[in-house]
Amino acid sequence: MTGVEKYDVILFASVSHALRAEKILKEAGIPFKLIPVPRHISSDCGVCIRFSPAYRKQIEEALAGKVDVSEIRPL
Amino acid sequence: MSKIIDAKGLACPEPVILTKKALEQKDDVTVIVDDDIAVGNIKRLGVKLGRVVSIEKKEGGISHIHISGTAEAGKKQAAEKGTDTLHYESCSPAALVVAVSSDRMGRGNDELGYVLIRSFIHTLLTLNPLPDTIIFYNTGVKLAARDSEVIDDLMQLEEAGVSILVCGTCTNYFGISDALGAGCISNMYDIAGTMAGAGRMITP
C-alpha cells in the first residue's frame, strides 16, 4: 500500500453494477478495494474496484455472466 | 536547554498533548514514556512538525524520545533519508479536523452511504496538506476497527502523521475497544477540545 504496488481497476457503467460486483467478490473471498474512480481516468463521481493484477483471472471468472464490466485497466 | 517530560503511566493521548504543549515553548524536548503506542504517536507528532526525532530504548519498556531542531532541520533530515514524502506546512494557520460521526456518508440510503464514506476516507490520503486530526464517534468508530474496509487507509494516514482519535465511549458501546486497528482511544474532553481548537472542521 505504499504506492510501489501496481494495481488494476475495474470500471462499471453504474454504481449499482459496482456494488453487485463487490458482493460477488466478497463472497468469493477475493481481495479488492472499492475506491473512487481516479481523477486521471474519469471526472465522474463514480466508484471502481481496485485489485492486485495477480487476481485478475479469478475476478474475471467470478464476474463472468453476472455483472457487466465496462473496462479493466491499470490504475 | 532541553525540556524533559515524564509521561510514564499516562494514557493515550495525554503524552502527545503534553509533548505538543512543550514543543510550543521549547525546540528541544525529551519525553519519557512506558508504552509503545505513545512512542509511535509522539514520533509521528515530531515528524509532522518537521522536527528531528530519535528514540532511545531503556530497560523495563521505557523509551526516551528526543525531539530537537527546528522544522527546517527536520525537513533536511527527511530529505537525506529519502523519506521526504510529507508535504506539510508545519505552520498551518488553521488546523483541519475531520469529524466522522457515522460509518455512512450522508443520509437517505445506507448502502450508498457506506460506499461514499469509504471513498471519502480513501480520498483523504490525497489531500495536501493532510488533515491534522480525524475524530471518529458514534457508528463512525466502526471504521477504525481492525476488520474495517478502510483500515489500510487509516493506517497510512496515521503513518503520515495524522492524529486519529476514536471515541472510547463509542467503542465500548459497540464492544470493539479491543479490536481497534488504527488511532487511539480518546475521551470527550479531547474530542470536544480538538473540535473547539479546529481552524476548519469537516463532517462528511
HADDOCK unambig.tbl for C-alpha pairs under 7 A between the chains (distance, minus, plus):
assign (segid A and resid 35 and name CA) (segid B and resid 119 and name CA) 5.39 0.50 0.50
assign (segid A and resid 35 and name CA) (segid B and resid 122 and name CA) 6.88 0.50 0.50
assign (segid A and resid 36 and name CA) (segid B and resid 119 and name CA) 5.35 0.50 0.50
